[in-house]
Amino acid sequence: MEIIDLRSDTVTLPSQAMRDAIHRAELGDDVFGEDPITNRLQETAAQKVGKEAALLVASGTMANLTCLLTHCRRGDEVILGSESHVFYYEAGGMSALGGIFPQTVPNQPDGTLRIEDIEGAIRSDNVHYPRTRLISLENTHNRCSGMPLSVGYTASVVDLAHRHGLRVHLDGARVFNAAAALGVPVTDLTRGVDSVSFCLSKGLSAPIGSLICASREFIDEARRVRKMLGGGMRQTGVIAAAGIVALDEMLERLSEDHANARMLAEGIAGIAGLAVDLDYVKTNIVLFALCDTRISETRFLAELEKKGVKLMSRGNSLFRAVTHYGITKKDIERALAVMRKIMGGK
Ligand SMILES: *Cc1c(COP(=O)(O)O)cnc(C)c1O
């Protein structure tokens, strides 16, 4: 039985073109700046998101941490969403390793932070307070149903930050999904932000890697931080080769994942005992609830798995399904049939 793995877009395996590119990769020592493919990937990435320079790192978590450590000194404060990946899922790295102080502002269900909430969180100059240094946004928003932040919203946060002398970091792990969903160039979503990170290893299907993009000056400093974190890797062309294929070939097809997520959500909406808000299905993430008390979360997951469908539990009867490269329309049909059966439908 073929497994339909909807737990995450990180389970994607490299395409044949990626494997071929890795196989052929011409290599050098990247700590000396001599890995040709890594250099090419970094130039391509910077250009794609409209920044001067870029830096390859091992993961999205490392990208965010490197950016935060580059922006902030010890005791500085970051304003970020209460549901943000940086706050929730990165092992408190900013505090543990950087002495950086997080101030959370509630995420709205669409992944935004209210402008007035951000403004209210910015500290005045007073010896009692930490120094606010940075605002961190997330696009698309992982825990908020994969919702994309709009061009206008991003611009208004950038404007607010810069008026207060603050910087903006964009955790753009899935920023290309946001661009595809909104039908805008990704540069519209990165304009004005002082650093942006994105993942190669999620919907873009590469095996490893994330990029940080920013000004040349910022990237020079971030390179030092990356080294300090143990991220000075050597023949990184084996990673970068797949990354180049990802940027060349995988961006175009993201809307396919979005269409499959939509199809899945519409199917789930029609199953008694399951509930999903279709207004919050815009990209490749479907967040839905199990509202039939006769079946437990654990049993629901186990029954699905027995029939070859894997999902992630978010707790509180919420489940997450993520579509990606390797999930077809047929898979969605099969996953829906399995769910219908478990929920006792015909
Ligand atoms: C996955 C993710 C990350 C971290 O990426 P890893 O490569 O898993 O460390 C950061 N931010 C967001 C929004 C993510 O979804």
The ligand as a Tripos MOL2 file, in Angstrom:
@<TRIPOS>MOLECULE
LIG
   15    15     1     0     0
SMALL
NO_CHARGES

@<TRIPOS>ATOM
      1 C1          9.6880   24.9370    8.8430 C.3       1 LIG1
      2 C2          9.7260   26.3370    9.2780 C.ar      1 LIG1
      3 C3         10.8940   26.8920    9.8110 C.ar      1 LIG1
      4 C4         12.1280   26.0660   10.1550 C.3       1 LIG1
      5 O1         12.6450   25.3140    9.1810 O.3       1 LIG1
      6 P1         13.5520   24.0130    9.5250 P.3       1 LIG1
      7 O2         14.2880   23.8400    8.2520 O.co2     1 LIG1
      8 O3         12.5770   22.9320    9.8310 O.co2     1 LIG1
      9 O4         14.4300   24.3590   10.6640 O.co2     1 LIG1
     10 C5         10.8900   28.2160   10.1160 C.ar      1 LIG1
     11 N1          9.7920   28.9630    9.9430 N.ar      1 LIG1
     12 C6          8.6450   28.4750    9.4630 C.ar      1 LIG1
     13 C7          7.4780   29.3730    9.2610 C.3       1 LIG1
     14 C8          8.5660   27.1360    9.1130 C.ar      1 LIG1
     15 O5          7.4170   26.6410    8.6480 O.3       1 LIG1
@<TRIPOS>BOND
     1     1     2 1
     2     2     3 ar
     3     2    14 ar
     4     3     4 1
     5     3    10 ar
     6     4     5 1
     7     5     6 1
     8     6     7 2
     9     6     8 1
    10     6     9 1
    11    10    11 ar
    12    11    12 ar
    13    12    13 1
    14    12    14 ar
    15    14    15 1
@<TRIPOS>SUBSTRUCTURE
     1 LIG1         1 GROUP 0 **** ****
